[in-house]
Amino acid sequence: MQSVEESTTPLPARYLKPEDLVELFDLPSVETVYQWRRKRTGPPGFRVGRHLRYDPAEVARWVAAQGRQVA
């Protein structure tokens, strides 16, 4: 399994929106991202005013941790 750093599609250098996670992980909808946040199962996010954002480095760490949990 490739890590996010090794993938052919690198993460952007900017903070990610929930819509970016939907596209990145091919999720059914943005509601999935919000459910992850409510259940505390997804990557850690933070609020900028009323907007939810994700640090690409934190997303990469979360993905790596998911791979370790499965193995």
PDB file of N, H, CA, C and O in Angstrom:
ATOM      1  N   MET A   1       0.842  -1.182   0.000  1.00  0.00           N
ATOM      2  CA  MET A   1       0.000   0.000   0.000  1.00  0.00           C
ATOM      3  C   MET A   1       0.883   1.239   0.000  1.00  0.00           C
ATOM      4  O   MET A   1       1.819   1.339   0.794  1.00  0.00           O
ATOM      5  N   GLN A   2       0.588   2.183  -0.889  1.00  0.00           N
ATOM      6  H   GLN A   2      -0.172   2.102  -1.534  1.00  0.00           H
ATOM      7  CA  GLN A   2       1.370   3.408  -0.957  1.00  0.00           C
ATOM      8  C   GLN A   2       0.931   4.372   0.129  1.00  0.00           C
ATOM      9  O   GLN A   2      -0.247   4.448   0.478  1.00  0.00           O
ATOM     10  N   SER A   3       1.901   5.106   0.656  1.00  0.00           N
ATOM     11  H   SER A   3       2.858   5.044   0.372  1.00  0.00           H
ATOM     12  CA  SER A   3       1.547   6.156   1.602  1.00  0.00           C
ATOM     13  C   SER A   3       1.091   7.373   0.813  1.00  0.00           C
ATOM     14  O   SER A   3       1.285   7.440  -0.401  1.00  0.00           O
ATOM     15  N   VAL A   4       0.490   8.327   1.497  1.00  0.00           N
ATOM     16  H   VAL A   4       0.332   8.273   2.483  1.00  0.00           H
ATOM     17  CA  VAL A   4       0.017   9.536   0.830  1.00  0.00           C
ATOM     18  C   VAL A   4       1.190  10.290   0.210  1.00  0.00           C
ATOM     19  O   VAL A   4       1.057  10.883  -0.860  1.00  0.00           O
ATOM     20  N   GLU A   5       2.350  10.264   0.891  1.00  0.00           N
ATOM     21  H   GLU A   5       2.458   9.782   1.760  1.00  0.00           H
ATOM     22  CA  GLU A   5       3.508  10.965   0.361  1.00  0.00           C
ATOM     23  C   GLU A   5       4.009  10.342  -0.932  1.00  0.00           C
ATOM     24  O   GLU A   5       4.580  11.045  -1.766  1.00  0.00           O
ATOM     25  N   GLU A   6       3.808   9.020  -1.124  1.00  0.00           N
ATOM     26  H   GLU A   6       3.344   8.448  -0.447  1.00  0.00           H
ATOM     27  CA  GLU A   6       4.284   8.310  -2.291  1.00  0.00           C
ATOM     28  C   GLU A   6       3.245   8.236  -3.398  1.00  0.00           C
ATOM     29  O   GLU A   6       3.563   7.809  -4.508  1.00  0.00           O
ATOM     30  N   SER A   7       2.018   8.641  -3.125  1.00  0.00           N
ATOM     31  H   SER A   7       1.760   8.989  -2.224  1.00  0.00           H
ATOM     32  CA  SER A   7       0.961   8.507  -4.115  1.00  0.00           C
ATOM     33  C   SER A   7       1.232   9.404  -5.312  1.00  0.00           C
ATOM     34  O   SER A   7       2.006  10.357  -5.235  1.00  0.00           O
ATOM     35  N   THR A   8       0.576   9.076  -6.422  1.00  0.00           N
ATOM     36  H   THR A   8      -0.054   8.301  -6.485  1.00  0.00           H
ATOM     37  CA  THR A   8       0.769   9.853  -7.642  1.00  0.00           C
ATOM     38  C   THR A   8       0.077  11.206  -7.568  1.00  0.00           C
ATOM     39  O   THR A   8       0.422  12.112  -8.327  1.00  0.00           O
ATOM     40  N   THR A   9      -0.887  11.363  -6.676  1.00  0.00           N
ATOM     41  H   THR A   9      -1.168  10.627  -6.060  1.00  0.00           H
ATOM     42  CA  THR A   9      -1.580  12.629  -6.500  1.00  0.00           C
ATOM     43  C   THR A   9      -1.173  13.227  -5.161  1.00  0.00           C
ATOM     44  O   THR A   9      -1.741  12.868  -4.129  1.00  0.00           O
ATOM     45  N   PRO A  10      -0.199  14.135  -5.158  1.00  0.00           N
ATOM     46  CA  PRO A  10       0.234  14.706  -3.876  1.00  0.00           C
ATOM     47  C   PRO A  10      -0.851  15.592  -3.261  1.00  0.00           C
ATOM     48  O   PRO A  10      -1.692  16.157  -3.960  1.00  0.00           O
ATOM     49  N   LEU A  11      -0.801  15.692  -1.950  1.00  0.00           N
ATOM     50  H   LEU A  11      -0.118  15.233  -1.383  1.00  0.00           H
ATOM     51  CA  LEU A  11      -1.738  16.577  -1.261  1.00  0.00           C
ATOM     52  C   LEU A  11      -1.389  18.030  -1.558  1.00  0.00           C
ATOM     53  O   LEU A  11      -0.214  18.366  -1.702  1.00  0.00           O
ATOM     54  N   PRO A  12      -2.384  18.885  -1.649  1.00  0.00           N
ATOM     55  CA  PRO A  12      -2.096  20.307  -1.880  1.00  0.00           C
ATOM     56  C   PRO A  12      -1.355  20.918  -0.696  1.00  0.00           C
ATOM     57  O   PRO A  12      -1.425  20.407   0.422  1.00  0.00           O
ATOM     58  N   ALA A  13      -0.656  21.997  -0.946  1.00  0.00           N
ATOM     59  H   ALA A  13      -0.599  22.412  -1.854  1.00  0.00           H
ATOM     60  CA  ALA A  13       0.096  22.692   0.102  1.00  0.00           C
ATOM     61  C   ALA A  13      -0.804  23.592   0.941  1.00  0.00           C
ATOM     62  O   ALA A  13      -0.342  24.182   1.917  1.00  0.00           O
ATOM     63  N   ARG A  14      -2.058  23.705   0.585  1.00  0.00           N
ATOM     64  H   ARG A  14      -2.434  23.225  -0.208  1.00  0.00           H
ATOM     65  CA  ARG A  14      -3.000  24.547   1.332  1.00  0.00           C
ATOM     66  C   ARG A  14      -3.836  23.680   2.266  1.00  0.00           C
ATOM     67  O   ARG A  14      -3.844  22.455   2.139  1.00  0.00           O
ATOM     68  N   TYR A  15      -4.534  24.307   3.197  1.00  0.00           N
ATOM     69  H   TYR A  15      -4.527  25.302   3.300  1.00  0.00           H
ATOM     70  CA  TYR A  15      -5.452  23.574   4.058  1.00  0.00           C
ATOM     71  C   TYR A  15      -6.590  23.026   3.212  1.00  0.00           C
ATOM     72  O   TYR A  15      -7.036  23.660   2.256  1.00  0.00           O
ATOM     73  N   LEU A  16      -7.049  21.843   3.577  1.00  0.00           N
ATOM     74  H   LEU A  16      -6.687  21.327   4.354  1.00  0.00           H
ATOM     75  CA  LEU A  16      -8.068  21.150   2.801  1.00  0.00           C
ATOM     76  C   LEU A  16      -9.462  21.453   3.325  1.00  0.00           C
ATOM     77  O   LEU A  16      -9.661  21.616   4.529  1.00  0.00           O
ATOM     78  N   LYS A  17     -10.420  21.528   2.419  1.00  0.00           N
ATOM     79  H   LYS A  17     -10.259  21.396   1.441  1.00  0.00           H
ATOM     80  CA  LYS A  17     -11.832  21.674   2.758  1.00  0.00           C
ATOM     81  C   LYS A  17     -12.443  20.277   2.839  1.00  0.00           C
ATOM     82  O   LYS A  17     -11.858  19.321   2.329  1.00  0.00           O
ATOM     83  N   PRO A  18     -13.602  20.143   3.467  1.00  0.00           N
ATOM     84  CA  PRO A  18     -14.273  18.841   3.471  1.00  0.00           C
ATOM     85  C   PRO A  18     -14.496  18.292   2.056  1.00  0.00           C
ATOM     86  O   PRO A  18     -14.403  17.085   1.837  1.00  0.00           O
ATOM     87  N   GLU A  19     -14.784  19.164   1.117  1.00  0.00           N
ATOM     88  H   GLU A  19     -14.860  20.145   1.295  1.00  0.00           H
ATOM     89  CA  GLU A  19     -14.984  18.750  -0.274  1.00  0.00           C
ATOM     90  C   GLU A  19     -13.714  18.141  -0.856  1.00  0.00           C
ATOM     91  O   GLU A  19     -13.778  17.240  -1.693  1.00  0.00           O
ATOM     92  N   ASP A  20     -12.553  18.638  -0.410  1.00  0.00           N
ATOM     93  H   ASP A  20     -12.501  19.370   0.270  1.00  0.00           H
ATOM     94  CA  ASP A  20     -11.281  18.077  -0.876  1.00  0.00           C
ATOM     95  C   ASP A  20     -11.115  16.637  -0.383  1.00  0.00           C
ATOM     96  O   ASP A  20     -10.604  15.785  -1.110  1.00  0.00           O
ATOM     97  N   LEU A  21     -11.547  16.369   0.848  1.00  0.00           N
ATOM     98  H   LEU A  21     -11.962  17.062   1.438  1.00  0.00           H
ATOM     99  CA  LEU A  21     -11.468  15.002   1.368  1.00  0.00           C
ATOM    100  C   LEU A  21     -12.410  14.082   0.610  1.00  0.00           C
ATOM    101  O   LEU A  21     -12.079  12.923   0.360  1.00  0.00           O
ATOM    102  N   VAL A  22     -13.579  14.588   0.242  1.00  0.00           N
ATOM    103  H   VAL A  22     -13.848  15.530   0.445  1.00  0.00           H
ATOM    104  CA  VAL A  22     -14.525  13.795  -0.547  1.00  0.00           C
ATOM    105  C   VAL A  22     -13.872  13.380  -1.860  1.00  0.00           C
ATOM    106  O   VAL A  22     -13.962  12.221  -2.265  1.00  0.00           O
ATOM    107  N   GLU A  23     -13.224  14.317  -2.517  1.00  0.00           N
ATOM    108  H   GLU A  23     -13.152  15.259  -2.188  1.00  0.00           H
ATOM    109  CA  GLU A  23     -12.566  14.029  -3.788  1.00  0.00           C
ATOM    110  C   GLU A  23     -11.347  13.125  -3.590  1.00  0.00           C
ATOM    111  O   GLU A  23     -11.146  12.178  -4.351  1.00  0.00           O
ATOM    112  N   LEU A  24     -10.553  13.407  -2.594  1.00  0.00           N
ATOM    113  H   LEU A  24     -10.716  14.176  -1.975  1.00  0.00           H
ATOM    114  CA  LEU A  24      -9.329  12.657  -2.341  1.00  0.00           C
ATOM    115  C   LEU A  24      -9.611  11.185  -2.031  1.00  0.00           C
ATOM    116  O   LEU A  24      -8.916  10.302  -2.534  1.00  0.00           O
ATOM    117  N   PHE A  25     -10.619  10.919  -1.213  1.00  0.00           N
ATOM    118  H   PHE A  25     -11.184  11.636  -0.804  1.00  0.00           H
ATOM    119  CA  PHE A  25     -10.932   9.563  -0.789  1.00  0.00           C
ATOM    120  C   PHE A  25     -12.107   8.944  -1.548  1.00  0.00           C
ATOM    121  O   PHE A  25     -12.533   7.834  -1.230  1.00  0.00           O
ATOM    122  N   ASP A  26     -12.630   9.654  -2.542  1.00  0.00           N
ATOM    123  H   ASP A  26     -12.284  10.556  -2.800  1.00  0.00           H
ATOM    124  CA  ASP A  26     -13.754   9.180  -3.347  1.00  0.00           C
ATOM    125  C   ASP A  26     -14.926   8.780  -2.445  1.00  0.00           C
ATOM    126  O   ASP A  26     -15.475   7.685  -2.564  1.00  0.00           O
ATOM    127  N   LEU A  27     -15.294   9.691  -1.543  1.00  0.00           N
ATOM    128  H   LEU A  27     -14.848  10.581  -1.446  1.00  0.00           H
ATOM    129  CA  LEU A  27     -16.378   9.451  -0.597  1.00  0.00           C
ATOM    130  C   LEU A  27     -17.721   9.751  -1.256  1.00  0.00           C
ATOM    131  O   LEU A  27     -17.775  10.499  -2.232  1.00  0.00           O
ATOM    132  N   PRO A  28     -18.807   9.174  -0.734  1.00  0.00           N
ATOM    133  CA  PRO A  28     -20.123   9.412  -1.344  1.00  0.00           C
ATOM    134  C   PRO A  28     -20.598  10.861  -1.242  1.00  0.00           C
ATOM    135  O   PRO A  28     -21.235  11.370  -2.165  1.00  0.00           O
ATOM    136  N   SER A  29     -20.293  11.527  -0.130  1.00  0.00           N
ATOM    137  H   SER A  29     -19.775  11.113   0.619  1.00  0.00           H
ATOM    138  CA  SER A  29     -20.724  12.918   0.024  1.00  0.00           C
ATOM    139  C   SER A  29     -19.938  13.586   1.147  1.00  0.00           C
ATOM    140  O   SER A  29     -19.217  12.931   1.900  1.00  0.00           O
ATOM    141  N   VAL A  30     -20.094  14.887   1.240  1.00  0.00           N
ATOM    142  H   VAL A  30     -20.680  15.419   0.628  1.00  0.00           H
ATOM    143  CA  VAL A  30     -19.429  15.650   2.295  1.00  0.00           C
ATOM    144  C   VAL A  30     -20.003  15.282   3.661  1.00  0.00           C
ATOM    145  O   VAL A  30     -19.341  15.466   4.683  1.00  0.00           O
ATOM    146  N   GLU A  31     -21.221  14.767   3.682  1.00  0.00           N
ATOM    147  H   GLU A  31     -21.759  14.618   2.852  1.00  0.00           H
ATOM    148  CA  GLU A  31     -21.828  14.352   4.947  1.00  0.00           C
ATOM    149  C   GLU A  31     -20.990  13.262   5.617  1.00  0.00           C
ATOM    150  O   GLU A  31     -20.957  13.185   6.845  1.00  0.00           O
ATOM    151  N   THR A  32     -20.321  12.427   4.840  1.00  0.00           N
ATOM    152  H   THR A  32     -20.348  12.489   3.842  1.00  0.00           H
ATOM    153  CA  THR A  32     -19.440  11.394   5.394  1.00  0.00           C
ATOM    154  C   THR A  32     -18.322  12.032   6.208  1.00  0.00           C
ATOM    155  O   THR A  32     -17.984  11.548   7.289  1.00  0.00           O
ATOM    156  N   VAL A  33     -17.752  13.107   5.700  1.00  0.00           N
ATOM    157  H   VAL A  33     -18.026  13.500   4.822  1.00  0.00           H
ATOM    158  CA  VAL A  33     -16.675  13.814   6.402  1.00  0.00           C
ATOM    159  C   VAL A  33     -17.208  14.377   7.724  1.00  0.00           C
ATOM    160  O   VAL A  33     -16.538  14.292   8.753  1.00  0.00           O
ATOM    161  N   TYR A  34     -18.407  14.949   7.690  1.00  0.00           N
ATOM    162  H   TYR A  34     -18.951  15.018   6.854  1.00  0.00           H
ATOM    163  CA  TYR A  34     -18.994  15.500   8.914  1.00  0.00           C
ATOM    164  C   TYR A  34     -19.320  14.391   9.922  1.00  0.00           C
ATOM    165  O   TYR A  34     -19.178  14.592  11.128  1.00  0.00           O
ATOM    166  N   GLN A  35     -19.753  13.229   9.437  1.00  0.00           N
ATOM    167  H   GLN A  35     -19.868  13.065   8.457  1.00  0.00           H
ATOM    168  CA  GLN A  35     -20.005  12.100  10.340  1.00  0.00           C
ATOM    169  C   GLN A  35     -18.707  11.639  10.994  1.00  0.00           C
ATOM    170  O   GLN A  35     -18.680  11.350  12.190  1.00  0.00           O
ATOM    171  N   TRP A  36     -17.627  11.569  10.207  1.00  0.00           N
ATOM    172  H   TRP A  36     -17.649  11.803   9.235  1.00  0.00           H
ATOM    173  CA  TRP A  36     -16.324  11.205  10.765  1.00  0.00           C
ATOM    174  C   TRP A  36     -15.970  12.167  11.884  1.00  0.00           C
ATOM    175  O   TRP A  36     -15.492  11.749  12.938  1.00  0.00           O
ATOM    176  N   ARG A  37     -16.202  13.448  11.661  1.00  0.00           N
ATOM    177  H   ARG A  37     -16.591  13.787  10.805  1.00  0.00           H
ATOM    178  CA  ARG A  37     -15.849  14.454  12.665  1.00  0.00           C
ATOM    179  C   ARG A  37     -16.677  14.273  13.932  1.00  0.00           C
ATOM    180  O   ARG A  37     -16.143  14.322  15.040  1.00  0.00           O
ATOM    181  N   ARG A  38     -17.990  14.063  13.766  1.00  0.00           N
ATOM    182  H   ARG A  38     -18.424  14.024  12.866  1.00  0.00           H
ATOM    183  CA  ARG A  38     -18.869  13.864  14.933  1.00  0.00           C
ATOM    184  C   ARG A  38     -18.472  12.615  15.725  1.00  0.00           C
ATOM    185  O   ARG A  38     -18.501  12.610  16.955  1.00  0.00           O
ATOM    186  N   LYS A  39     -18.104  11.562  15.000  1.00  0.00           N
ATOM    187  H   LYS A  39     -18.081  11.566  14.000  1.00  0.00           H
ATOM    188  CA  LYS A  39     -17.736  10.296  15.651  1.00  0.00           C
ATOM    189  C   LYS A  39     -16.268  10.243  16.062  1.00  0.00           C
ATOM    190  O   LYS A  39     -15.832   9.287  16.702  1.00  0.00           O
ATOM    191  N   ARG A  40     -15.506  11.277  15.691  1.00  0.00           N
ATOM    192  H   ARG A  40     -15.860  12.054  15.171  1.00  0.00           H
ATOM    193  CA  ARG A  40     -14.067  11.353  15.975  1.00  0.00           C
ATOM    194  C   ARG A  40     -13.305  10.158  15.389  1.00  0.00           C
ATOM    195  O   ARG A  40     -12.417   9.595  16.028  1.00  0.00           O
ATOM    196  N   THR A  41     -13.675   9.788  14.160  1.00  0.00           N
ATOM    197  H   THR A  41     -14.396  10.245  13.640  1.00  0.00           H
ATOM    198  CA  THR A  41     -13.005   8.675  13.490  1.00  0.00           C
ATOM    199  C   THR A  41     -12.165   9.126  12.301  1.00  0.00           C
ATOM    200  O   THR A  41     -11.335   8.361  11.808  1.00  0.00           O
ATOM    201  N   GLY A  42     -12.365  10.342  11.839  1.00  0.00           N
ATOM    202  H   GLY A  42     -13.039  10.963  12.239  1.00  0.00           H
ATOM    203  CA  GLY A  42     -11.637  10.836  10.674  1.00  0.00           C
ATOM    204  C   GLY A  42     -10.407  11.626  11.064  1.00  0.00           C
ATOM    205  O   GLY A  42     -10.040  11.689  12.238  1.00  0.00           O
ATOM    206  N   PRO A  43      -9.769  12.228  10.068  1.00  0.00           N
ATOM    207  CA  PRO A  43      -8.589  13.046  10.363  1.00  0.00           C
ATOM    208  C   PRO A  43      -8.981  14.260  11.203  1.00  0.00           C
ATOM    209  O   PRO A  43     -10.100  14.760  11.088  1.00  0.00           O
ATOM    210  N   PRO A  44      -8.067  14.733  12.044  1.00  0.00           N
ATOM    211  CA  PRO A  44      -8.404  15.898  12.871  1.00  0.00           C
ATOM    212  C   PRO A  44      -8.541  17.148  12.018  1.00  0.00           C
ATOM    213  O   PRO A  44      -7.704  17.437  11.162  1.00  0.00           O
ATOM    214  N   GLY A  45      -9.604  17.872  12.271  1.00  0.00           N
ATOM    215  H   GLY A  45     -10.283  17.637  12.966  1.00  0.00           H
ATOM    216  CA  GLY A  45      -9.849  19.124  11.564  1.00  0.00           C
ATOM    217  C   GLY A  45      -9.924  20.269  12.550  1.00  0.00           C
ATOM    218  O   GLY A  45      -9.882  20.073  13.764  1.00  0.00           O
ATOM    219  N   PHE A  46     -10.035  21.455  12.013  1.00  0.00           N
ATOM    220  H   PHE A  46     -10.069  21.615  11.026  1.00  0.00           H
ATOM    221  CA  PHE A  46     -10.163  22.634  12.872  1.00  0.00           C
ATOM    222  C   PHE A  46     -11.057  23.652  12.180  1.00  0.00           C
ATOM    223  O   PHE A  46     -11.245  23.617  10.963  1.00  0.00           O
ATOM    224  N   ARG A  47     -11.595  24.542  12.971  1.00  0.00           N
ATOM    225  H   ARG A  47     -11.442  24.570  13.959  1.00  0.00           H
ATOM    226  CA  ARG A  47     -12.495  25.572  12.459  1.00  0.00           C
ATOM    227  C   ARG A  47     -11.740  26.875  12.239  1.00  0.00           C
ATOM    228  O   ARG A  47     -10.893  27.276  13.037  1.00  0.00           O
ATOM    229  N   VAL A  48     -12.073  27.516  11.136  1.00  0.00           N
ATOM    230  H   VAL A  48     -12.761  27.190  10.487  1.00  0.00           H
ATOM    231  CA  VAL A  48     -11.639  28.884  10.848  1.00  0.00           C
ATOM    232  C   VAL A  48     -12.947  29.650  10.693  1.00  0.00           C
ATOM    233  O   VAL A  48     -13.566  29.660   9.629  1.00  0.00           O
ATOM    234  N   GLY A  49     -13.348  30.291  11.790  1.00  0.00           N
ATOM    235  H   GLY A  49     -12.845  30.283  12.655  1.00  0.00           H
ATOM    236  CA  GLY A  49     -14.682  30.877  11.800  1.00  0.00           C
ATOM    237  C   GLY A  49     -15.689  29.746  11.754  1.00  0.00           C
ATOM    238  O   GLY A  49     -15.686  28.874  12.623  1.00  0.00           O
ATOM    239  N   ARG A  50     -16.549  29.754  10.752  1.00  0.00           N
ATOM    240  H   ARG A  50     -16.551  30.463  10.047  1.00  0.00           H
ATOM    241  CA  ARG A  50     -17.518  28.662  10.625  1.00  0.00           C
ATOM    242  C   ARG A  50     -17.097  27.612   9.605  1.00  0.00           C
ATOM    243  O   ARG A  50     -17.858  26.691   9.309  1.00  0.00           O
ATOM    244  N   HIS A  51     -15.904  27.746   9.075  1.00  0.00           N
ATOM    245  H   HIS A  51     -15.285  28.495   9.315  1.00  0.00           H
ATOM    246  CA  HIS A  51     -15.421  26.842   8.032  1.00  0.00           C
ATOM    247  C   HIS A  51     -14.517  25.765   8.622  1.00  0.00           C
ATOM    248  O   HIS A  51     -13.666  26.050   9.464  1.00  0.00           O
ATOM    249  N   LEU A  52     -14.708  24.526   8.173  1.00  0.00           N
ATOM    250  H   LEU A  52     -15.399  24.294   7.488  1.00  0.00           H
ATOM    251  CA  LEU A  52     -13.916  23.389   8.621  1.00  0.00           C
ATOM    252  C   LEU A  52     -12.742  23.205   7.667  1.00  0.00           C
ATOM    253  O   LEU A  52     -12.915  23.211   6.448  1.00  0.00           O
ATOM    254  N   ARG A  53     -11.541  23.041   8.234  1.00  0.00           N
ATOM    255  H   ARG A  53     -11.401  23.036   9.224  1.00  0.00           H
ATOM    256  CA  ARG A  53     -10.340  22.857   7.423  1.00  0.00           C
ATOM    257  C   ARG A  53      -9.505  21.718   8.000  1.00  0.00           C
ATOM    258  O   ARG A  53      -9.605  21.379   9.179  1.00  0.00           O
ATOM    259  N   TYR A  54      -8.677  21.138   7.128  1.00  0.00           N
ATOM    260  H   TYR A  54      -8.596  21.414   6.171  1.00  0.00           H
ATOM    261  CA  TYR A  54      -7.800  20.026   7.502  1.00  0.00           C
ATOM    262  C   TYR A  54      -6.382  20.338   7.052  1.00  0.00           C
ATOM    263  O   TYR A  54      -6.160  20.815   5.939  1.00  0.00           O
ATOM    264  N   ASP A  55      -5.428  20.063   7.932  1.00  0.00           N
ATOM    265  H   ASP A  55      -5.609  19.676   8.836  1.00  0.00           H
ATOM    266  CA  ASP A  55      -4.016  20.218   7.610  1.00  0.00           C
ATOM    267  C   ASP A  55      -3.601  18.996   6.782  1.00  0.00           C
ATOM    268  O   ASP A  55      -3.803  17.867   7.229  1.00  0.00           O
ATOM    269  N   PRO A  56      -3.026  19.190   5.586  1.00  0.00           N
ATOM    270  CA  PRO A  56      -2.623  18.043   4.762  1.00  0.00           C
ATOM    271  C   PRO A  56      -1.678  17.085   5.485  1.00  0.00           C
ATOM    272  O   PRO A  56      -1.752  15.875   5.268  1.00  0.00           O
ATOM    273  N   ALA A  57      -0.800  17.596   6.331  1.00  0.00           N
ATOM    274  H   ALA A  57      -0.741  18.578   6.507  1.00  0.00           H
ATOM    275  CA  ALA A  57       0.126  16.734   7.078  1.00  0.00           C
ATOM    276  C   ALA A  57      -0.648  15.850   8.057  1.00  0.00           C
ATOM    277  O   ALA A  57      -0.314  14.677   8.220  1.00  0.00           O
ATOM    278  N   GLU A  58      -1.673  16.393   8.705  1.00  0.00           N
ATOM    279  H   GLU A  58      -1.945  17.346   8.572  1.00  0.00           H
ATOM    280  CA  GLU A  58      -2.500  15.611   9.628  1.00  0.00           C
ATOM    281  C   GLU A  58      -3.292  14.548   8.876  1.00  0.00           C
ATOM    282  O   GLU A  58      -3.454  13.429   9.364  1.00  0.00           O
ATOM    283  N   VAL A  59      -3.778  14.891   7.703  1.00  0.00           N
ATOM    284  H   VAL A  59      -3.647  15.800   7.307  1.00  0.00           H
ATOM    285  CA  VAL A  59      -4.508  13.925   6.877  1.00  0.00           C
ATOM    286  C   VAL A  59      -3.571  12.783   6.489  1.00  0.00           C
ATOM    287  O   VAL A  59      -3.962  11.617   6.540  1.00  0.00           O
ATOM    288  N   ALA A  60      -2.342  13.109   6.103  1.00  0.00           N
ATOM    289  H   ALA A  60      -2.024  14.056   6.061  1.00  0.00           H
ATOM    290  CA  ALA A  60      -1.360  12.081   5.737  1.00  0.00           C
ATOM    291  C   ALA A  60      -1.063  11.169   6.926  1.00  0.00           C
ATOM    292  O   ALA A  60      -0.962   9.954   6.759  1.00  0.00           O
ATOM    293  N   ARG A  61      -0.923  11.742   8.126  1.00  0.00           N
ATOM    294  H   ARG A  61      -1.005  12.729   8.261  1.00  0.00           H
ATOM    295  CA  ARG A  61      -0.686  10.928   9.328  1.00  0.00           C
ATOM    296  C   ARG A  61      -1.878  10.023   9.629  1.00  0.00           C
ATOM    297  O   ARG A  61      -1.706   8.866  10.012  1.00  0.00           O
ATOM    298  N   TRP A  62      -3.081  10.554   9.454  1.00  0.00           N
ATOM    299  H   TRP A  62      -3.221  11.494   9.143  1.00  0.00           H
ATOM    300  CA  TRP A  62      -4.289   9.773   9.688  1.00  0.00           C
ATOM    301  C   TRP A  62      -4.359   8.595   8.719  1.00  0.00           C
ATOM    302  O   TRP A  62      -4.689   7.479   9.124  1.00  0.00           O
ATOM    303  N   VAL A  63      -4.054   8.832   7.452  1.00  0.00           N
ATOM    304  H   VAL A  63      -3.787   9.738   7.123  1.00  0.00           H
ATOM    305  CA  VAL A  63      -4.061   7.759   6.457  1.00  0.00           C
ATOM    306  C   VAL A  63      -3.033   6.697   6.822  1.00  0.00           C
ATOM    307  O   VAL A  63      -3.323   5.504   6.738  1.00  0.00           O
ATOM    308  N   ALA A  64      -1.844   7.113   7.223  1.00  0.00           N
ATOM    309  H   ALA A  64      -1.608   8.082   7.291  1.00  0.00           H
ATOM    310  CA  ALA A  64      -0.800   6.159   7.617  1.00  0.00           C
ATOM    311  C   ALA A  64      -1.255   5.333   8.818  1.00  0.00           C
ATOM    312  O   ALA A  64      -1.010   4.128   8.871  1.00  0.00           O
ATOM    313  N   ALA A  65      -1.910   5.968   9.772  1.00  0.00           N
ATOM    314  H   ALA A  65      -2.109   6.947   9.729  1.00  0.00           H
ATOM    315  CA  ALA A  65      -2.414   5.253  10.952  1.00  0.00           C
ATOM    316  C   ALA A  65      -3.489   4.257  10.569  1.00  0.00           C
ATOM    317  O   ALA A  65      -3.573   3.184  11.167  1.00  0.00           O
ATOM    318  N   GLN A  66      -4.317   4.586   9.583  1.00  0.00           N
ATOM    319  H   GLN A  66      -4.249   5.458   9.098  1.00  0.00           H
ATOM    320  CA  GLN A  66      -5.365   3.661   9.135  1.00  0.00           C
ATOM    321  C   GLN A  66      -4.738   2.406   8.554  1.00  0.00           C
ATOM    322  O   GLN A  66      -5.233   1.301   8.778  1.00  0.00           O
ATOM    323  N   GLY A  67      -3.654   2.570   7.811  1.00  0.00           N
ATOM    324  H   GLY A  67      -3.252   3.468   7.630  1.00  0.00           H
ATOM    325  CA  GLY A  67      -2.959   1.424   7.243  1.00  0.00           C
ATOM    326  C   GLY A  67      -2.374   0.526   8.310  1.00  0.00           C
ATOM    327  O   GLY A  67      -2.385  -0.698   8.172  1.00  0.00           O
ATOM    328  N   ARG A  68      -1.860   1.126   9.378  1.00  0.00           N
ATOM    329  H   ARG A  68      -1.850   2.120   9.490  1.00  0.00           H
ATOM    330  CA  ARG A  68      -1.277   0.335  10.477  1.00  0.00           C
ATOM    331  C   ARG A  68      -2.372  -0.419  11.240  1.00  0.00           C
ATOM    332  O   ARG A  68      -2.144  -1.538  11.699  1.00  0.00           O
ATOM    333  N   GLN A  69      -3.557   0.186  11.378  1.00  0.00           N
ATOM    334  H   GLN A  69      -3.742   1.095  11.004  1.00  0.00           H
ATOM    335  CA  GLN A  69      -4.652  -0.474  12.105  1.00  0.00           C
ATOM    336  C   GLN A  69      -5.157  -1.690  11.350  1.00  0.00           C
ATOM    337  O   GLN A  69      -5.524  -2.690  11.967  1.00  0.00           O
ATOM    338  N   VAL A  70      -5.181  -1.622  10.031  1.00  0.00           N
ATOM    339  H   VAL A  70      -4.883  -0.809   9.530  1.00  0.00           H
ATOM    340  CA  VAL A  70      -5.677  -2.720   9.219  1.00  0.00           C
ATOM    341  C   VAL A  70      -4.692  -3.884   9.216  1.00  0.00           C
ATOM    342  O   VAL A  70      -5.091  -5.049   9.232  1.00  0.00           O
ATOM    343  N   ALA A  71      -3.406  -3.558   9.195  1.00  0.00           N
ATOM    344  H   ALA A  71      -3.082  -2.612   9.182  1.00  0.00           H
ATOM    345  CA  ALA A  71      -2.374  -4.595   9.099  1.00  0.00           C
ATOM    346  C   ALA A  71      -2.225  -5.432  10.327  1.00  0.00           C
ATOM    347  O   ALA A  71      -1.388  -6.335  10.361  1.00  0.00           O
TER     348      ALA A  71
END
